[in-house]
Every structure is written in structure tokens, then in C-alpha cells.
Amino acid sequence: MKRIGVLTSGGDCSGTNATLKAIVEEAYKNNIRVTGFLEGYNGLVNDLAIELTPMQVSGILQRGGTILMTSRCEEFMQESGFNKALNTLKEENVEGLIVIGGDGSLRGAKKIAEAGILCVGIPGSIDNDIYGTDMALGVDTALNIITDAIDIIRDTASSHKRAFVIETMGRESGYLALMSAMASGAEAVLIPEIDYDIDSIVKRLKSEHERGRKYSIVVIAEGVKKTQEMAEKLKVEAGFDTRLTILGHIQRGGNPSVFDRTLGTRMGIKAVQSL
């Protein structure tokens, strides 16, 4: 194998640049050249190719995001767009492809593999919802960011005797919400995998409030879709001075944790070796 390709697709996550650095350096050790495709599958469809060298990936390990940029490409899922992607791989003399991304991105990699191109997928998703892997890229960094945010919010909650309802990312997976709630000592957590009786939770928090608890922290995964309802019930039924905080995209960015840097490095090396 003389040349491989790599792209980053779907939502960005910290640790991706560490993975790219490892891929390029491991490839060059084995006399393999690397083509990077910009903007995910859009780069395959429209031939947005660049040469990646060890010099170009020097100093990116500690950076969040992805130097290749990312996007979601509907055209790739259509037959015409998919054929253009295959033609790009042929024109660029790419013999094997590494795809870094979440569930949808890896389904795209599977489709390319079924067309006869050697393909390796690296799981990258802060939701940690990818089948077959215990820990995806970006999860640990996101958890650290969320836990730090909850710790900071707790200072205000305790100072003003308030209840805070905090929403994390996670449409179908409650991993971030559950783990951060455990790590921060939240009083309650709601995740999409488990049905909850909100009224009973509010009743419990109200009882604790009446017994002297001065504040409460409730963490909810976005997929539960009950963040606003919980905030209203804590205010109206439990008597809390309630605030709602949606952490949003702050969870995705930031310098990767030590765990994500080393995980990305190990996965990048293994991906090249697997090709």
C-alpha cells in the first residue's frame, strides 16, 4: 500500500487531531503517503484533497476540533454522490481509507468498504453511543467539561438557595448526563434509556428542600425532552427559585484530555496497521 486517505465526519470531538497526527506519522514510518479529505464526505464527493505530512500535523495533538474540518453530506448518501466519492478515491490513488466519526459516518465507511475499498472506522462521538466500542473519542474531554460546569453552577446554586436544571448533549444516549451527574453529586439525573416519573422526583426534592436542603442540581440528557418541564415543576410545585442551563456546544470543544490524546494516538496507529 502506497497511499491512504483520511477524513473526519459528523460532529467534531476533542482528540481527533491527536488521531490524525498518529495516522500520518505511523503511515510515514511505513513509507505510506496520506491524503486528507476536507469537510468529511463532502471532500470525497467534491475532491477536496490535501497532502498530509508529519510537518503539517506537528503541534496539533493538543488542539480541539479537527484540522480537516467536518460536515454532514447528504449528497454522499445518494447514488450519484457516492459514485463521485468512489471516483475521487480512484483519481487520488487512495488504496485504503480511515474514517473518524460517529454512527452515521461509520455507516458511510461500511458502504465504501462494501464497494471494495479497504476501510477502517475510528469511533468519534461525545455521546458514546457507537455500538461495539466502550469509549469513543471526545467522551472523556466532554465529561470533564460538563463536570467542571456543574461544579461551577453548584457554587451559585448553594449561594442563592436555588435549583438548577442542567441539560447535556445526548439525543439517544444518556452516558454524558449519567456519568457527569455521578461525578458531580447531582441530586437527580434523567436519561432517555429509562422512563421516569417526574412528579415523584419533584416530590422527593421538595421533601429534601423542606427538611433543610438549600439547593438541588438536576442533570438531564437532551433526548429526554423534559428539561423545561422539570424546571417549571421545581419552581411551581417544589417552591424552588429555579434556573435552567443548557450547556450546548461548549461540551464539544476544548483541548483534549490526557485520556483522549492517548486514546486517539493509539487508535490512529492501530488504524494504519489494520490497513
C-alpha positions as MATLAB code, in Angstrom:
seq = 'MKRIGVLTSGGDCSGTNATLKAIVEEAYKNNIRVTGFLEGYNGLVNDLAIELTPMQVSGILQRGGTILMTSRCEEFMQESGFNKALNTLKEENVEGLIVIGGDGSLRGAKKIAEAGILCVGIPGSIDNDIYGTDMALGVDTALNIITDAIDIIRDTASSHKRAFVIETMGRESGYLALMSAMASGAEAVLIPEIDYDIDSIVKRLKSEHERGRKYSIVVIAEGVKKTQEMAEKLKVEAGFDTRLTILGHIQRGGNPSVFDRTLGTRMGIKAVQSL';
ca = [
       0.000    0.000    0.000;
       1.462    3.327   -1.096;
      -1.262    5.840   -0.215;
      -4.134    6.018    2.270;
      -6.827    8.613    2.828;
      -8.396   10.024    5.977;
     -11.448   12.152    6.715;
     -13.334   13.403    9.753;
     -17.115   13.381    9.549;
     -20.155   14.317   11.643;
     -19.942   16.221   14.924;
     -16.478   17.349   15.986;
     -14.920   15.933   19.140;
     -11.689   16.530   21.027;
      -8.929   14.024   20.381;
      -9.448   13.968   16.612;
      -6.306   15.968   15.859;
      -4.249   13.647   18.059;
      -5.624   10.780   15.972;
      -4.747   12.496   12.686;
      -1.213   13.157   13.904;
      -0.750    9.492   14.818;
      -2.155    8.324   11.473;
       0.206   10.478    9.432;
       3.293    9.685   11.495;
       2.620    5.928   11.532;
       1.958    5.934    7.793;
       5.205    7.770    7.019;
       7.166    5.324    9.170;
       5.935    2.641    6.776;
       6.592    4.666    3.606;
       2.891    5.321    3.051;
       1.650    8.737    1.921;
      -1.531   10.275    3.311;
      -4.281   12.228    1.568;
      -6.619   14.212    3.806;
     -10.135   14.967    2.591;
     -11.574   18.262    3.835;
     -15.102   18.637    5.230;
     -15.852   14.941    5.695;
     -17.635   13.061    2.921;
     -18.145   16.346    1.114;
     -14.399   16.231    0.486;
     -14.762   12.851   -1.181;
     -17.716   13.885   -3.301;
     -16.076   17.122   -4.474;
     -12.405   16.031   -4.373;
     -11.261   18.434   -1.653;
      -7.971   16.633   -1.159;
      -4.761   17.804    0.506;
      -1.436   16.126    1.181;
      -0.795   15.448    4.881;
       2.818   15.233    6.063;
       4.396   14.899    9.520;
       5.323   18.587    9.316;
       1.700   19.576    8.762;
       0.417   17.646   11.772;
       3.183   18.821   14.099;
       1.784   20.695   17.083;
      -1.876   19.735   16.620;
      -2.131   16.972   19.228;
      -3.307   19.337   21.992;
      -5.881   21.161   19.854;
      -9.629   20.525   19.889;
     -11.733   20.237   16.740;
     -10.268   18.858   13.517;
      -7.797   20.458   11.104;
      -9.555   18.631    8.250;
     -12.874   20.242    9.206;
     -16.097   18.273    9.141;
     -19.634   18.344    7.811;
     -22.674   16.215    7.129;
     -23.053   15.426    3.427;
     -26.476   14.357    2.137;
     -25.143   14.102   -1.427;
     -22.837   11.257   -0.409;
     -25.863    9.130    0.540;
     -27.288    9.455   -2.980;
     -26.072    7.100   -5.707;
     -24.636    9.885   -7.847;
     -22.740   11.414   -4.934;
     -21.471    8.040   -3.769;
     -20.134    7.243   -7.239;
     -18.352   10.618   -7.308;
     -16.741    9.713   -3.963;
     -15.511    6.381   -5.309;
     -14.133    8.143   -8.384;
     -12.276   10.624   -6.163;
     -10.603    7.776   -4.287;
      -9.550    6.266   -7.616;
      -8.277    9.582   -9.019;
      -6.278   10.266   -5.832;
      -4.785    6.728   -5.911;
      -6.084    6.020   -2.404;
      -5.846    2.316   -1.584;
      -7.277    2.446    1.926;
      -9.451    4.928    3.824;
      -9.707    5.848    7.513;
     -12.947    7.485    8.654;
     -13.187    9.219   12.035;
     -16.735    9.883   13.174;
     -19.966    8.710   14.738;
     -22.624    6.203   13.806;
     -23.669    7.796   10.502;
     -20.064    8.384    9.459;
     -19.162    4.770   10.114;
     -22.167    3.583    8.121;
     -20.706    5.580    5.231;
     -17.365    3.820    5.743;
     -19.140    0.468    5.652;
     -20.749    1.419    2.360;
     -17.352    2.281    0.881;
     -15.890   -0.994    2.162;
     -18.732   -2.907    0.504;
     -17.730   -1.222   -2.770;
     -14.291   -2.841   -2.496;
     -12.193   -0.140   -0.823;
     -10.268   -1.098    2.306;
     -11.755    0.973    5.135;
     -11.162    1.397    8.866;
     -13.529    3.314   11.133;
     -12.449    5.153   14.273;
     -15.312    5.950   16.697;
     -15.537    9.651   17.455;
     -18.645   10.896   19.271;
     -19.071   12.623   22.616;
     -22.416   10.819   23.076;
     -20.528    7.494   23.366;
     -23.372    5.768   21.526;
     -21.420    3.737   18.965;
     -22.053    0.004   19.001;
     -19.027   -2.195   19.638;
     -16.818    0.321   21.456;
     -16.554    1.062   25.169;
     -15.190    4.596   24.778;
     -15.256    6.865   21.742;
     -13.006    9.834   21.045;
     -14.074   13.033   22.776;
     -16.173   11.483   25.526;
     -13.686   11.956   28.358;
     -12.987   15.584   27.431;
     -16.717   16.329   27.235;
     -17.299   14.712   30.626;
     -14.576   16.830   32.195;
     -16.081   19.999   30.697;
     -19.596   19.100   31.895;
     -18.439   18.164   35.379;
     -16.452   21.398   35.705;
     -19.518   23.368   34.577;
     -21.758   21.641   37.138;
     -19.212   22.298   39.891;
     -19.203   25.999   38.989;
     -23.001   26.145   38.833;
     -23.220   24.455   42.233;
     -21.386   27.433   43.757;
     -24.159   29.756   42.573;
     -26.918   27.282   43.460;
     -25.701   26.962   47.041;
     -25.120   30.704   47.427;
     -28.654   31.626   46.312;
     -30.551   28.535   47.546;
     -31.626   27.671   44.024;
     -32.418   24.585   41.994;
     -30.544   24.268   38.698;
     -31.700   22.056   35.842;
     -28.732   21.371   33.563;
     -29.124   19.882   30.084;
     -26.296   17.914   28.461;
     -25.943   16.567   24.937;
     -27.170   13.040   24.229;
     -30.175   12.530   21.938;
     -30.453    8.770   22.358;
     -27.693    8.074   24.859;
     -27.646    9.326   28.436;
     -23.995    8.498   29.035;
     -22.808   12.098   29.438;
     -25.695   13.021   31.721;
     -25.385    9.928   33.895;
     -21.614    9.969   34.307;
     -21.414   13.713   34.936;
     -24.266   13.537   37.444;
     -22.467   10.793   39.339;
     -19.142   12.635   39.240;
     -20.645   15.937   40.407;
     -23.003   14.572   43.051;
     -26.196   15.791   41.383;
     -29.440   15.181   43.242;
     -31.207   13.671   40.208;
     -30.497   12.639   36.616;
     -32.804   11.825   33.696;
     -31.623    9.822   30.680;
     -33.528    8.622   27.583;
     -32.845    4.940   28.248;
     -35.004    4.899   31.389;
     -38.588    6.069   31.928;
     -39.015    8.490   34.813;
     -41.899    9.766   36.910;
     -41.039   13.462   37.104;
     -43.691   14.093   39.726;
     -42.102   11.618   42.128;
     -38.665   13.181   41.595;
     -40.052   16.667   42.216;
     -41.834   15.380   45.324;
     -38.572   13.926   46.672;
     -36.611   17.112   46.012;
     -39.383   19.188   47.612;
     -39.267   16.982   50.710;
     -35.493   17.359   50.937;
     -35.874   21.117   50.483;
     -38.376   21.282   53.342;
     -36.006   19.284   55.559;
     -33.261   21.841   55.051;
     -31.530   21.167   51.734;
     -30.662   24.601   50.406;
     -30.240   23.746   46.714;
     -30.603   20.957   44.144;
     -28.882   20.022   40.899;
     -30.791   18.036   38.265;
     -28.960   16.816   35.140;
     -30.991   15.885   32.059;
     -29.878   14.455   28.701;
     -31.318   16.427   25.775;
     -33.001   13.302   24.412;
     -35.349   13.167   27.409;
     -37.001   16.400   26.185;
     -38.287   17.288   29.636;
     -35.807   19.970   30.691;
     -38.298   22.842   30.613;
     -40.988   20.739   32.292;
     -38.661   19.803   35.138;
     -37.622   23.422   35.676;
     -41.252   24.579   35.795;
     -42.320   21.864   38.231;
     -39.416   22.568   40.590;
     -40.448   26.218   40.625;
     -44.226   25.836   40.888;
     -44.638   22.593   42.837;
     -41.477   22.412   44.940;
     -41.076   26.123   45.621;
     -37.516   26.399   44.368;
     -36.046   29.527   42.838;
     -35.170   27.635   39.660;
     -32.720   28.274   36.839;
     -32.214   26.319   33.612;
     -28.821   25.918   31.933;
     -28.336   24.286   28.525;
     -24.618   23.590   28.138;
     -24.830   23.231   24.357;
     -21.770   23.193   22.099;
     -19.327   24.063   24.865;
     -19.313   20.300   25.502;
     -17.726   19.517   22.127;
     -14.706   21.774   22.053;
     -11.648   22.457   24.151;
      -8.198   20.949   24.451;
      -8.470   17.155   24.678;
      -7.893   15.442   28.000;
      -4.867   13.200   28.541;
      -7.161   10.197   28.038;
      -8.461   11.438   24.672;
      -4.961   12.342   23.489;
      -3.637    8.873   24.252;
      -6.780    7.112   23.021;
      -6.630    8.993   19.727;
      -2.936    8.234   19.334;
      -3.444    4.527   19.936;
      -6.447    4.328   17.611;
      -4.642    6.234   14.850;
      -1.642    3.924   14.943;
      -3.821    0.816   15.011;
      -5.946    2.050   12.104;
      -2.886    2.383    9.849;
      -1.596   -1.007   10.932;
      -5.013   -2.556   10.215;
      -4.913   -1.312    6.625;
];
